[in-house]
Amino acid sequence: MADVTIQLIQTMTEELQMQRDLEVILNNKLDAMQRRDLSRMEVLFSQEQKLVNRLRLNNQKRTLAVRQVVKQFLPEQSPNTVSARELAQTFGEPEQGNLLSLVALLKEAAEKIQRLNSIIAQSTRKLMGHFDTIFNMIAHCGDEIGLYGRKGKKEVGQPRQMVDAIA
C-alpha cells in the first residue's frame, strides 16, 4: 500500500491516543474539582492545553494526509467532500479495516470528550454562580437595613462589615 495510506493511518492512530490521553486528563480534572484541589487543577489545565495544541498540529497532519490520499486514489473528488467510507473503499485489506475501525474509535472518543467538557463547563458555571452570590452578599453587607428605635426615629448604628477594605 502507498506511503500516504500508511501516513494517514499512523496520524489517525496518534490522534486516537491523544484523544484517550485527553479523556484521562478531563476525568482527573473532574476528580480534582470534586476534591477542591486547585494545585492539581492547575497542573491538569496545563497538561490539557499542551495536549490540545498537539491535537491541533496532528489535525493539520491528518488533513494533509487525507488530501494526499484523495489526490492519489480519488483525483476526481474534492478532499472536503470525501467520506471516510469512500476513502476506505479505495484501500485493500487490512488498511481498509484499520481506517474504518479508527474512524469509529475516534468518533467514540470525541463524543466522550464532548460529554466530559460539557460536565466540566456546567460545574464551572455553577461554581461561578456561587462566587457571584458570595460577592453580592459581601457587597451589600455595609448597607443599613433601616430599623427604627423606640422613639420612632431611624437608628444610626455601626454598619455591619463582613470584609474590611483598605483603600
CORFENHU-V631236 format. One record per residue. N is the residue number from 1. PHI is phi in radians with two decimals (999 if undefined). Layout:
n:N phi:PHI
n:N phi:PHI
//
This chain:
n:1 phi:999
n:2 phi:-1.18
n:3 phi:-1.03
n:4 phi:-1.15
n:5 phi:-1.17
n:6 phi:-1.10
n:7 phi:-1.07
n:8 phi:-1.10
n:9 phi:-1.15
n:10 phi:-1.12
n:11 phi:-1.11
n:12 phi:-1.21
n:13 phi:-1.14
n:14 phi:-1.09
n:15 phi:-1.10
n:16 phi:-1.06
n:17 phi:-1.11
n:18 phi:-1.14
n:19 phi:-1.10
n:20 phi:-1.14
n:21 phi:-1.10
n:22 phi:-1.12
n:23 phi:-1.06
n:24 phi:-1.08
n:25 phi:-1.08
n:26 phi:-1.16
n:27 phi:-1.11
n:28 phi:-1.14
n:29 phi:-1.12
n:30 phi:-1.08
n:31 phi:-1.08
n:32 phi:-1.12
n:33 phi:-1.13
n:34 phi:-1.14
n:35 phi:-1.54
n:36 phi:1.01
n:37 phi:-1.70
n:38 phi:-1.15
n:39 phi:-1.14
n:40 phi:-1.16
n:41 phi:-1.10
n:42 phi:-1.10
n:43 phi:-1.10
n:44 phi:-1.14
n:45 phi:-1.08
n:46 phi:-1.11
n:47 phi:-1.08
n:48 phi:-1.08
n:49 phi:-1.10
n:50 phi:-1.09
n:51 phi:-1.19
n:52 phi:-1.10
n:53 phi:-1.12
n:54 phi:-1.12
n:55 phi:-1.11
n:56 phi:-1.07
n:57 phi:-1.12
n:58 phi:-1.15
n:59 phi:-1.09
n:60 phi:-1.11
n:61 phi:-1.12
n:62 phi:-1.14
n:63 phi:-1.05
n:64 phi:-1.11
n:65 phi:-1.13
n:66 phi:-1.09
n:67 phi:-1.02
n:68 phi:-1.18
n:69 phi:-1.13
n:70 phi:-1.11
n:71 phi:-1.07
n:72 phi:-1.40
n:73 phi:-1.80
n:74 phi:-2.32
n:75 phi:-1.10
n:76 phi:-1.41
n:77 phi:-1.88
n:78 phi:-1.49
n:79 phi:-1.06
n:80 phi:-1.37
n:81 phi:-1.92
n:82 phi:-1.38
n:83 phi:-1.48
n:84 phi:-1.10
n:85 phi:-1.13
n:86 phi:-1.10
n:87 phi:-1.13
n:88 phi:-1.11
n:89 phi:-1.16
n:90 phi:-1.42
n:91 phi:-1.62
n:92 phi:-1.63
n:93 phi:-1.37
n:94 phi:-1.55
n:95 phi:-1.06
n:96 phi:-1.07
n:97 phi:-1.11
n:98 phi:-1.06
n:99 phi:-1.12
n:100 phi:-1.13
n:101 phi:-1.12
n:102 phi:-1.09
n:103 phi:-1.07
n:104 phi:-1.13
n:105 phi:-1.16
n:106 phi:-1.15
n:107 phi:-1.11
n:108 phi:-1.10
n:109 phi:-1.12
n:110 phi:-1.12
n:111 phi:-1.14
n:112 phi:-1.10
n:113 phi:-1.13
n:114 phi:-1.11
n:115 phi:-1.09
n:116 phi:-1.10
n:117 phi:-1.08
n:118 phi:-1.13
n:119 phi:-1.12
n:120 phi:-1.12
n:121 phi:-1.11
n:122 phi:-1.11
n:123 phi:-1.11
n:124 phi:-1.13
n:125 phi:-1.09
n:126 phi:-1.11
n:127 phi:-1.07
n:128 phi:-1.13
n:129 phi:-1.10
n:130 phi:-1.13
n:131 phi:-1.08
n:132 phi:-1.05
n:133 phi:-1.08
n:134 phi:-1.10
n:135 phi:-1.14
n:136 phi:-1.13
n:137 phi:-1.09
n:138 phi:-1.13
n:139 phi:-1.13
n:140 phi:-1.73
n:141 phi:-1.17
n:142 phi:-1.44
n:143 phi:-1.22
n:144 phi:-1.32
n:145 phi:-1.65
n:146 phi:1.36
n:147 phi:-1.47
n:148 phi:-1.96
n:149 phi:-1.49
n:150 phi:-1.14
n:151 phi:-1.51
n:152 phi:1.45
n:153 phi:-1.85
n:154 phi:-1.18
n:155 phi:-1.44
n:156 phi:-1.90
n:157 phi:-2.08
n:158 phi:-1.29
n:159 phi:-1.16
n:160 phi:-1.25
n:161 phi:-2.23
n:162 phi:-1.59
n:163 phi:-2.30
n:164 phi:-1.53
n:165 phi:-1.73
n:166 phi:-1.93
n:167 phi:-1.54
//
